[in-house]
């Protein structure tokens, strides 16, 4: 089994899963999930009946359902219906099972919290702070991370003002900035830190975060002065902002004799700090 495939355990049952590096998504075997939630003696048949019902209802879950070859109990590989995380939540909502209820309650709570945050954004900031603290981040790092979110928001607002589209265009410009200051595209940077779906900034050291903020803040300021008219104009500015931070990185490395870009992810960083304190 490679690092791109895994078996997830849920209540001591096995759920086959696969990481798609190109799409940056986890895919889970639907039959395995159905088997766990329903405790059916024949999860394949249960899924077949449920799939027919969902199809009649016009459910996107069935329409967009993918198949991957996954290893079965006999050691052979067969095409298996799979769902990504979002589809998995929709599947859970469609299954009348006591085991599915905790997930449904959690989804309802998340929806309510999201509405609360729209009405009062400060609640979102407080909740984010609590989440980072529960994950073991230091308050100093969290303050830095919250500042980086503010800097990023200023940049994306500037992009939107110039007609840059969320999604692919945002990603392309972010890659331009990231590669210019770090030497890595976003995907290469995540692979370097052995990350998959996780947010890259959540796994940066303080110095990495500072340089990333410098790159994004500089890009914002140049964009405001240059007033780009096209996507290519914005791309050149993104490279300029990232290059300024990249030059700073090189100067730091020259003076310290150490590489700024770290392979460590958040858990390793915090563990290292704990060991130093002890």
Phi and psi restraints in degrees (value plus and minus 20) as a CYANA .aco file:
   2 UNK   PHI    -105.7   -65.7
   2 UNK   PSI     155.6   195.6
   3 UNK   PHI     -91.3   -51.3
   3 UNK   PSI     -35.2     4.8
   4 UNK   PHI    -108.0   -68.0
   4 UNK   PSI     -22.0    18.0
   5 UNK   PHI    -145.4  -105.4
   5 UNK   PSI     132.2   172.2
   6 UNK   PHI    -177.3  -137.3
   6 UNK   PSI     142.1   182.1
   7 UNK   PHI    -137.8   -97.8
   7 UNK   PSI      98.9   138.9
   8 UNK   PHI    -108.9   -68.9
   8 UNK   PSI     118.1   158.1
   9 UNK   PHI    -120.9   -80.9
   9 UNK   PSI     110.9   150.9
  10 UNK   PHI    -156.6  -116.6
  10 UNK   PSI      93.0   133.0
  11 UNK   PHI      31.3    71.3
  11 UNK   PSI      24.3    64.3
  12 UNK   PHI      44.9    84.9
  12 UNK   PSI      -2.9    37.1
  13 UNK   PHI    -130.0   -90.0
  13 UNK   PSI     133.4   173.4
  14 UNK   PHI    -114.6   -74.6
  14 UNK   PSI     110.5   150.5
  15 UNK   PHI    -140.0  -100.0
  15 UNK   PSI      93.8   133.8
  16 UNK   PHI     -90.6   -50.6
  16 UNK   PSI     120.4   160.4
  17 UNK   PHI    -164.7  -124.7
  17 UNK   PSI     140.2   180.2
  18 UNK   PHI    -162.8  -122.8
  18 UNK   PSI     114.0   154.0
  19 UNK   PHI    -116.2   -76.2
  19 UNK   PSI     101.5   141.5
  20 UNK   PHI    -115.4   -75.4
  20 UNK   PSI      86.7   126.7
  21 UNK   PHI     -88.0   -48.0
  21 UNK   PSI     -52.2   -12.2
  22 UNK   PHI     -90.1   -50.1
  22 UNK   PSI     -65.1   -25.1
  23 UNK   PHI    -106.8   -66.8
  23 UNK   PSI     -31.4     8.6
  24 UNK   PHI      34.6    74.6
  24 UNK   PSI      34.5    74.5
  25 UNK   PHI    -159.0  -119.0
  25 UNK   PSI     126.4   166.4
  26 UNK   PHI    -109.3   -69.3
  26 UNK   PSI     120.2   160.2
  27 UNK   PHI    -141.1  -101.1
  27 UNK   PSI     115.4   155.4
  28 UNK   PHI    -139.5   -99.5
  28 UNK   PSI     123.8   163.8
  29 UNK   PHI     -86.3   -46.3
  29 UNK   PSI      98.6   138.6
  30 UNK   PHI     -84.5   -44.5
  30 UNK   PSI     -61.7   -21.7
  31 UNK   PHI     -80.3   -40.3
  31 UNK   PSI     -59.8   -19.8
  32 UNK   PHI     -84.6   -44.6
  32 UNK   PSI     -62.9   -22.9
  33 UNK   PHI     -84.7   -44.7
  33 UNK   PSI     -63.7   -23.7
  34 UNK   PHI     -79.8   -39.8
  34 UNK   PSI     -62.7   -22.7
  35 UNK   PHI     -81.5   -41.5
  35 UNK   PSI     -60.2   -20.2
  36 UNK   PHI     -88.8   -48.8
  36 UNK   PSI     -65.9   -25.9
  37 UNK   PHI     -94.4   -54.4
  37 UNK   PSI     -53.0   -13.0
  38 UNK   PHI    -119.8   -79.8
  38 UNK   PSI     -38.5     1.5
  39 UNK   PHI      34.4    74.4
  39 UNK   PSI      11.4    51.4
  40 UNK   PHI     -91.5   -51.5
  40 UNK   PSI     124.2   164.2
  41 UNK   PHI     -93.5   -53.5
  41 UNK   PSI     -37.9     2.1
  42 UNK   PHI    -156.7  -116.7
  42 UNK   PSI      56.2    96.2
  43 UNK   PHI     -82.1   -42.1
  43 UNK   PSI     -48.0    -8.0
  44 UNK   PHI     -82.8   -42.8
  44 UNK   PSI     -64.2   -24.2
  45 UNK   PHI     -88.9   -48.9
  45 UNK   PSI     -59.7   -19.7
  46 UNK   PHI     -78.4   -38.4
  46 UNK   PSI     -66.0   -26.0
  47 UNK   PHI     -86.5   -46.5
  47 UNK   PSI     -56.8   -16.8
  48 UNK   PHI     -81.1   -41.1
  48 UNK   PSI     -65.4   -25.4
  49 UNK   PHI     -86.4   -46.4
  49 UNK   PSI     -65.6   -25.6
  50 UNK   PHI     -83.6   -43.6
  50 UNK   PSI     -59.8   -19.8
  51 UNK   PHI     -83.6   -43.6
  51 UNK   PSI     -60.4   -20.4
  52 UNK   PHI     -83.6   -43.6
  52 UNK   PSI     -60.8   -20.8
  53 UNK   PHI     -85.6   -45.6
  53 UNK   PSI     -65.1   -25.1
  54 UNK   PHI     -85.2   -45.2
  54 UNK   PSI     -54.3   -14.3
  55 UNK   PHI     -84.0   -44.0
  55 UNK   PSI     -62.1   -22.1
  56 UNK   PHI     -84.4   -44.4
  56 UNK   PSI     -51.4   -11.4
  57 UNK   PHI    -101.0   -61.0
  57 UNK   PSI     -25.3    14.7
  58 UNK   PHI      56.7    96.7
  58 UNK   PSI       6.6    46.6
  59 UNK   PHI     -85.8   -45.8
  59 UNK   PSI     114.3   154.3
  60 UNK   PHI     -88.3   -48.3
  60 UNK   PSI     -42.3    -2.3
  61 UNK   PHI     -77.8   -37.8
  61 UNK   PSI     -63.5   -23.5
  62 UNK   PHI     -97.2   -57.2
  62 UNK   PSI     -61.5   -21.5
  63 UNK   PHI     -79.3   -39.3
  63 UNK   PSI     -62.2   -22.2
  64 UNK   PHI    -119.6   -79.6
  64 UNK   PSI      -6.1    33.9
  65 UNK   PHI     -86.6   -46.6
  65 UNK   PSI     110.9   150.9
  66 UNK   PHI    -121.5   -81.5
  66 UNK   PSI     144.6   184.6
  67 UNK   PHI    -147.9  -107.9
  67 UNK   PSI     120.1   160.1
  68 UNK   PHI    -153.9  -113.9
  68 UNK   PSI     131.5   171.5
  69 UNK   PHI     -99.1   -59.1
  69 UNK   PSI     101.2   141.2
  70 UNK   PHI    -147.7  -107.7
  70 UNK   PSI     130.1   170.1
  71 UNK   PHI     -93.4   -53.4
  71 UNK   PSI     111.2   151.2
  72 UNK   PHI    -115.7   -75.7
  72 UNK   PSI     158.3   198.3
  73 UNK   PHI     -84.5   -44.5
  73 UNK   PSI     -41.6    -1.6
  74 UNK   PHI    -105.9   -65.9
  74 UNK   PSI     -15.3    24.7
  75 UNK   PHI      67.5   107.5
  75 UNK   PSI     -29.7    10.3
  76 UNK   PHI    -112.1   -72.1
  76 UNK   PSI     143.1   183.1
  77 UNK   PHI    -125.1   -85.1
  77 UNK   PSI     110.8   150.8
  78 UNK   PHI    -150.4  -110.4
  78 UNK   PSI     131.7   171.7
  79 UNK   PHI     -84.6   -44.6
  79 UNK   PSI     108.4   148.4
  80 UNK   PHI    -150.3  -110.3
  80 UNK   PSI     114.8   154.8
  81 UNK   PHI     -84.3   -44.3
  81 UNK   PSI     111.1   151.1
  82 UNK   PHI    -148.9  -108.9
  82 UNK   PSI     139.6   179.6
  83 UNK   PHI    -154.1  -114.1
  83 UNK   PSI     122.5   162.5
  84 UNK   PHI    -100.9   -60.9
  84 UNK   PSI    -197.1  -157.1
  85 UNK   PHI     -80.7   -40.7
  85 UNK   PSI     -65.3   -25.3
  86 UNK   PHI     -83.3   -43.3
  86 UNK   PSI     -63.7   -23.7
  87 UNK   PHI     -85.4   -45.4
  87 UNK   PSI     -53.9   -13.9
  88 UNK   PHI     -82.9   -42.9
  88 UNK   PSI     -60.7   -20.7
  89 UNK   PHI     -83.6   -43.6
  89 UNK   PSI     -59.2   -19.2
  90 UNK   PHI     -85.2   -45.2
  90 UNK   PSI     -58.4   -18.4
  91 UNK   PHI     -82.6   -42.6
  91 UNK   PSI     -65.5   -25.5
  92 UNK   PHI     -78.6   -38.6
  92 UNK   PSI     -60.1   -20.1
  93 UNK   PHI     -86.6   -46.6
  93 UNK   PSI     -40.5    -0.5
  94 UNK   PHI    -111.6   -71.6
  94 UNK   PSI     -25.8    14.2
  95 UNK   PHI    -124.3   -84.3
  95 UNK   PSI      97.1   137.1
  96 UNK   PHI     -99.7   -59.7
  96 UNK   PSI      69.8   109.8
  97 UNK   PHI    -165.7  -125.7
  97 UNK   PSI     119.4   159.4
  98 UNK   PHI     -75.8   -35.8
  98 UNK   PSI     -53.7   -13.7
  99 UNK   PHI     -91.6   -51.6
  99 UNK   PSI     -41.7    -1.7
 100 UNK   PHI    -104.0   -64.0
 100 UNK   PSI     -39.2     0.8
 101 UNK   PHI     -78.3   -38.3
 101 UNK   PSI     -64.1   -24.1
 102 UNK   PHI     -78.1   -38.1
 102 UNK   PSI     -56.5   -16.5
 103 UNK   PHI     -87.9   -47.9
 103 UNK   PSI     -61.0   -21.0
 104 UNK   PHI     -84.9   -44.9
 104 UNK   PSI     -61.1   -21.1
 105 UNK   PHI     -83.3   -43.3
 105 UNK   PSI     -62.0   -22.0
 106 UNK   PHI     -83.9   -43.9
 106 UNK   PSI     -63.1   -23.1
 107 UNK   PHI     -82.1   -42.1
 107 UNK   PSI     -59.5   -19.5
 108 UNK   PHI     -84.3   -44.3
 108 UNK   PSI     -61.7   -21.7
 109 UNK   PHI     -84.8   -44.8
 109 UNK   PSI     -62.7   -22.7
 110 UNK   PHI     -81.0   -41.0
 110 UNK   PSI     -61.4   -21.4
 111 UNK   PHI     -82.7   -42.7
 111 UNK   PSI     -63.0   -23.0
 112 UNK   PHI     -84.7   -44.7
 112 UNK   PSI     -63.0   -23.0
 113 UNK   PHI     -82.6   -42.6
 113 UNK   PSI     -57.8   -17.8
 114 UNK   PHI     -84.7   -44.7
 114 UNK   PSI     -60.9   -20.9
 115 UNK   PHI     -83.9   -43.9
 115 UNK   PSI     -61.3   -21.3
 116 UNK   PHI     -80.2   -40.2
 116 UNK   PSI     -60.8   -20.8
 117 UNK   PHI     -88.9   -48.9
 117 UNK   PSI     -53.1   -13.1
 118 UNK   PHI     -85.5   -45.5
 118 UNK   PSI     -60.4   -20.4
 119 UNK   PHI     -93.7   -53.7
 119 UNK   PSI     -53.4   -13.4
 120 UNK   PHI    -160.6  -120.6
 120 UNK   PSI      69.6   109.6
 121 UNK   PHI     -74.7   -34.7
 121 UNK   PSI     -46.6    -6.6
 122 UNK   PHI     -81.5   -41.5
 122 UNK   PSI     -51.6   -11.6
 123 UNK   PHI     -83.6   -43.6
 123 UNK   PSI     -55.7   -15.7
 124 UNK   PHI     -84.3   -44.3
 124 UNK   PSI     -60.4   -20.4
 125 UNK   PHI     -85.5   -45.5
 125 UNK   PSI     -63.9   -23.9
 126 UNK   PHI     -81.8   -41.8
 126 UNK   PSI     -62.4   -22.4
 127 UNK   PHI     -86.6   -46.6
 127 UNK   PSI     -57.7   -17.7
 128 UNK   PHI     -83.9   -43.9
 128 UNK   PSI     -62.1   -22.1
 129 UNK   PHI     -79.9   -39.9
 129 UNK   PSI     -65.3   -25.3
 130 UNK   PHI     -82.7   -42.7
 130 UNK   PSI     -59.4   -19.4
 131 UNK   PHI     -83.5   -43.5
 131 UNK   PSI     -65.8   -25.8
 132 UNK   PHI     -84.8   -44.8
 132 UNK   PSI     -59.1   -19.1
 133 UNK   PHI     -83.4   -43.4
 133 UNK   PSI     -61.0   -21.0
 134 UNK   PHI     -84.0   -44.0
 134 UNK   PSI     -49.9    -9.9
 135 UNK   PHI    -100.7   -60.7
 135 UNK   PSI     -24.4    15.6
 136 UNK   PHI      75.3   115.3
 136 UNK   PSI      -9.2    30.8
 137 UNK   PHI     -94.1   -54.1
 137 UNK   PSI     129.8   169.8
 138 UNK   PHI     -96.2   -56.2
 138 UNK   PSI     136.0   176.0
 139 UNK   PHI     -83.8   -43.8
 139 UNK   PSI     -53.9   -13.9
 140 UNK   PHI     -83.4   -43.4
 140 UNK   PSI     -64.0   -24.0
 141 UNK   PHI     -86.3   -46.3
 141 UNK   PSI     -60.6   -20.6
 142 UNK   PHI     -81.5   -41.5
 142 UNK   PSI     -63.9   -23.9
 143 UNK   PHI     -80.1   -40.1
 143 UNK   PSI     -60.2   -20.2
 144 UNK   PHI     -84.5   -44.5
 144 UNK   PSI     -61.7   -21.7
 145 UNK   PHI     -85.7   -45.7
 145 UNK   PSI     -61.3   -21.3
 146 UNK   PHI     -83.8   -43.8
 146 UNK   PSI     -57.2   -17.2
 147 UNK   PHI     -85.2   -45.2
 147 UNK   PSI     -58.3   -18.3
 148 UNK   PHI     -85.5   -45.5
 148 UNK   PSI     -52.1   -12.1
 149 UNK   PHI     -86.3   -46.3
 149 UNK   PSI     -60.9   -20.9
 150 UNK   PHI     -83.0   -43.0
 150 UNK   PSI     -63.9   -23.9
 151 UNK   PHI     -83.3   -43.3
 151 UNK   PSI     -62.4   -22.4
 152 UNK   PHI     -83.3   -43.3
 152 UNK   PSI     -60.6   -20.6
 153 UNK   PHI     -82.9   -42.9
 153 UNK   PSI     -61.4   -21.4
 154 UNK   PHI     -79.4   -39.4
 154 UNK   PSI     -60.9   -20.9
 155 UNK   PHI     -87.6   -47.6
 155 UNK   PSI     -67.3   -27.3
 156 UNK   PHI     -86.4   -46.4
 156 UNK   PSI     -53.3   -13.3
 157 UNK   PHI     -82.4   -42.4
 157 UNK   PSI     -61.7   -21.7
 158 UNK   PHI     -83.8   -43.8
 158 UNK   PSI     -62.7   -22.7
 159 UNK   PHI     -81.5   -41.5
 159 UNK   PSI     -65.2   -25.2
 160 UNK   PHI     -82.1   -42.1
 160 UNK   PSI     -56.0   -16.0
 161 UNK   PHI     -82.1   -42.1
 161 UNK   PSI     -43.0    -3.0
 162 UNK   PHI    -127.0   -87.0
 162 UNK   PSI      -0.7    39.3
 163 UNK   PHI      59.9    99.9
 163 UNK   PSI      -7.3    32.7
 164 UNK   PHI     -94.3   -54.3
 164 UNK   PSI     113.5   153.5
 165 UNK   PHI    -108.2   -68.2
 165 UNK   PSI     119.0   159.0
 166 UNK   PHI     -82.6   -42.6
 166 UNK   PSI     135.7   175.7
 167 UNK   PHI      77.5   117.5
 167 UNK   PSI    -139.8   -99.8
 168 UNK   PHI     -82.9   -42.9
 168 UNK   PSI     -63.6   -23.6
 169 UNK   PHI     -87.5   -47.5
 169 UNK   PSI     -60.7   -20.7
 170 UNK   PHI     -78.3   -38.3
 170 UNK   PSI     -64.3   -24.3
 171 UNK   PHI     -83.9   -43.9
 171 UNK   PSI     -60.8   -20.8
 172 UNK   PHI     -84.8   -44.8
 172 UNK   PSI     -62.5   -22.5
 173 UNK   PHI     -89.3   -49.3
 173 UNK   PSI     -57.3   -17.3
 174 UNK   PHI     -83.0   -43.0
 174 UNK   PSI     -62.0   -22.0
 175 UNK   PHI     -80.2   -40.2
 175 UNK   PSI     -60.6   -20.6
 176 UNK   PHI     -81.1   -41.1
 176 UNK   PSI     -65.5   -25.5
 177 UNK   PHI     -85.4   -45.4
 177 UNK   PSI     -69.2   -29.2
 178 UNK   PHI     -80.8   -40.8
 178 UNK   PSI     -65.7   -25.7
 179 UNK   PHI     -87.1   -47.1
 179 UNK   PSI     -55.7   -15.7
 180 UNK   PHI     -86.7   -46.7
 180 UNK   PSI     -54.8   -14.8
 181 UNK   PHI    -116.1   -76.1
 181 UNK   PSI     -49.6    -9.6
 182 UNK   PHI    -126.3   -86.3
 182 UNK   PSI     -41.2    -1.2
 183 UNK   PHI      71.5   111.5
 183 UNK   PSI     -23.6    16.4
 184 UNK   PHI    -141.1  -101.1
 184 UNK   PSI     125.4   165.4
 185 UNK   PHI     -92.1   -52.1
 185 UNK   PSI     149.3   189.3
 186 UNK   PHI     -78.5   -38.5
 186 UNK   PSI     -64.9   -24.9
 187 UNK   PHI     -85.3   -45.3
 187 UNK   PSI     -62.6   -22.6
 188 UNK   PHI     -82.5   -42.5
 188 UNK   PSI     -59.0   -19.0
 189 UNK   PHI     -83.6   -43.6
 189 UNK   PSI     -64.3   -24.3
 190 UNK   PHI     -85.2   -45.2
 190 UNK   PSI     -61.1   -21.1
 191 UNK   PHI     -83.3   -43.3
 191 UNK   PSI     -57.6   -17.6
 192 UNK   PHI     -81.5   -41.5
 192 UNK   PSI     -55.0   -15.0
 193 UNK   PHI    -113.0   -73.0
 193 UNK   PSI     -14.5    25.5
 194 UNK   PHI      39.6    79.6
 194 UNK   PSI      25.5    65.5
 195 UNK   PHI    -126.4   -86.4
 195 UNK   PSI     138.2   178.2
 196 UNK   PHI    -141.9  -101.9
 196 UNK   PSI    -114.7   -74.7
 197 UNK   PHI    -101.5   -61.5
 197 UNK   PSI     -33.5     6.5
 198 UNK   PHI     -82.9   -42.9
 198 UNK   PSI     134.6   174.6
 199 UNK   PHI     -93.4   -53.4
 199 UNK   PSI     106.8   146.8
 200 UNK   PHI     -79.1   -39.1
 200 UNK   PSI     -63.3   -23.3
 201 UNK   PHI     -83.5   -43.5
 201 UNK   PSI     -47.7    -7.7
 202 UNK   PHI     -89.5   -49.5
 202 UNK   PSI     -28.0    12.0
 203 UNK   PHI    -143.1  -103.1
 203 UNK   PSI       0.0    40.0
 204 UNK   PHI    -112.3   -72.3
 204 UNK   PSI     131.1   171.1
 205 UNK   PHI     -93.6   -53.6
 205 UNK   PSI     150.7   190.7
 206 UNK   PHI     -77.1   -37.1
 206 UNK   PSI     -62.7   -22.7
 207 UNK   PHI     -88.5   -48.5
 207 UNK   PSI     -59.1   -19.1
 208 UNK   PHI     -82.0   -42.0
 208 UNK   PSI     -62.8   -22.8
 209 UNK   PHI     -81.9   -41.9
 209 UNK   PSI     -63.0   -23.0
 210 UNK   PHI     -82.1   -42.1
 210 UNK   PSI     -64.4   -24.4
 211 UNK   PHI     -88.5   -48.5
 211 UNK   PSI     -55.9   -15.9
 212 UNK   PHI     -85.5   -45.5
 212 UNK   PSI     -60.4   -20.4
 213 UNK   PHI     -84.1   -44.1
 213 UNK   PSI     -60.8   -20.8
 214 UNK   PHI     -80.8   -40.8
 214 UNK   PSI     -63.2   -23.2
 215 UNK   PHI     -82.8   -42.8
 215 UNK   PSI     -64.2   -24.2
 216 UNK   PHI     -93.9   -53.9
 216 UNK   PSI     -60.9   -20.9
 217 UNK   PHI     -85.1   -45.1
 217 UNK   PSI     -60.1   -20.1
 218 UNK   PHI     -85.3   -45.3
 218 UNK   PSI     -61.7   -21.7
 219 UNK   PHI     -80.1   -40.1
 219 UNK   PSI     -61.6   -21.6
 220 UNK   PHI     -81.0   -41.0
 220 UNK   PSI     -66.5   -26.5
 221 UNK   PHI     -85.7   -45.7
 221 UNK   PSI     -61.8   -21.8
 222 UNK   PHI     -83.7   -43.7
 222 UNK   PSI     -61.5   -21.5
 223 UNK   PHI     -81.8   -41.8
 223 UNK   PSI     -60.3   -20.3
 224 UNK   PHI     -83.2   -43.2
 224 UNK   PSI     -56.1   -16.1
 225 UNK   PHI     -99.8   -59.8
 225 UNK   PSI     -59.5   -19.5
 226 UNK   PHI    -103.5   -63.5
 226 UNK   PSI     -44.8    -4.8
 227 UNK   PHI      31.2    71.2
 227 UNK   PSI      45.5    85.5
 228 UNK   PHI     -82.3   -42.3
 228 UNK   PSI     125.0   165.0
 229 UNK   PHI    -121.2   -81.2
 229 UNK   PSI     -44.8    -4.8
 230 UNK   PHI    -147.7  -107.7
 230 UNK   PSI     149.4   189.4
 231 UNK   PHI     -82.2   -42.2
 231 UNK   PSI     -60.9   -20.9
 232 UNK   PHI     -83.2   -43.2
 232 UNK   PSI     -55.2   -15.2
 233 UNK   PHI     -81.9   -41.9
 233 UNK   PSI     -65.3   -25.3
 234 UNK   PHI     -85.1   -45.1
 234 UNK   PSI     -52.9   -12.9
 235 UNK   PHI     -86.4   -46.4
 235 UNK   PSI     -62.3   -22.3
 236 UNK   PHI     -83.1   -43.1
 236 UNK   PSI     -60.2   -20.2
 237 UNK   PHI     -86.4   -46.4
 237 UNK   PSI     -59.2   -19.2
 238 UNK   PHI     -80.1   -40.1
 238 UNK   PSI     -60.6   -20.6
 239 UNK   PHI     -86.3   -46.3
 239 UNK   PSI     -58.8   -18.8
 240 UNK   PHI     -85.0   -45.0
 240 UNK   PSI     -65.7   -25.7
 241 UNK   PHI     -82.9   -42.9
 241 UNK   PSI     -63.3   -23.3
 242 UNK   PHI     -86.4   -46.4
 242 UNK   PSI     -56.2   -16.2
 243 UNK   PHI     -85.5   -45.5
 243 UNK   PSI     -58.4   -18.4
 244 UNK   PHI     -80.1   -40.1
 244 UNK   PSI     -65.6   -25.6
 245 UNK   PHI     -88.5   -48.5
 245 UNK   PSI     -53.6   -13.6
 246 UNK   PHI     -84.6   -44.6
 246 UNK   PSI     -58.9   -18.9
 247 UNK   PHI     -84.9   -44.9
 247 UNK   PSI     -57.9   -17.9
 248 UNK   PHI     -83.4   -43.4
 248 UNK   PSI     -62.3   -22.3
 249 UNK   PHI     -78.5   -38.5
 249 UNK   PSI     -65.0   -25.0
 250 UNK   PHI     -84.0   -44.0
 250 UNK   PSI     -57.6   -17.6
 251 UNK   PHI     -85.1   -45.1
 251 UNK   PSI     -62.5   -22.5
 252 UNK   PHI     -81.2   -41.2
 252 UNK   PSI     -64.2   -24.2
 253 UNK   PHI     -85.2   -45.2
 253 UNK   PSI     -56.4   -16.4
 254 UNK   PHI     -86.3   -46.3
 254 UNK   PSI     -60.7   -20.7
 255 UNK   PHI     -95.7   -55.7
 255 UNK   PSI     -55.8   -15.8
 256 UNK   PHI    -114.0   -74.0
 256 UNK   PSI     -41.6    -1.6
 257 UNK   PHI      54.7    94.7
 257 UNK   PSI      -6.3    33.7
 258 UNK   PHI    -144.7  -104.7
 258 UNK   PSI     129.0   169.0
 259 UNK   PHI     -94.4   -54.4
 259 UNK   PSI     115.7   155.7
 260 UNK   PHI     -96.9   -56.9
 260 UNK   PSI     -61.9   -21.9
 261 UNK   PHI     -92.9   -52.9
 261 UNK   PSI      99.8   139.8
 262 UNK   PHI    -125.0   -85.0
 262 UNK   PSI     124.1   164.1
 263 UNK   PHI     -95.4   -55.4
 263 UNK   PSI     -36.3     3.7
 264 UNK   PHI     -87.9   -47.9
 264 UNK   PSI     121.6   161.6
 265 UNK   PHI    -120.3   -80.3
 265 UNK   PSI    -199.4  -159.4
 266 UNK   PHI     -76.7   -36.7
 266 UNK   PSI     -65.1   -25.1
 267 UNK   PHI     -81.9   -41.9
 267 UNK   PSI     -60.8   -20.8
 268 UNK   PHI     -88.5   -48.5
 268 UNK   PSI     -58.1   -18.1
 269 UNK   PHI     -83.0   -43.0
 269 UNK   PSI     -68.6   -28.6
 270 UNK   PHI     -88.3   -48.3
 270 UNK   PSI     -54.5   -14.5
 271 UNK   PHI     -85.5   -45.5
 271 UNK   PSI     -59.8   -19.8
 272 UNK   PHI     -82.2   -42.2
 272 UNK   PSI     -61.7   -21.7
 273 UNK   PHI     -83.2   -43.2
 273 UNK   PSI     -61.8   -21.8
 274 UNK   PHI     -82.4   -42.4
 274 UNK   PSI     -61.7   -21.7
 275 UNK   PHI     -85.1   -45.1
 275 UNK   PSI     -57.1   -17.1
 276 UNK   PHI     -86.3   -46.3
 276 UNK   PSI     -59.0   -19.0
 277 UNK   PHI     -85.3   -45.3
 277 UNK   PSI     -62.8   -22.8
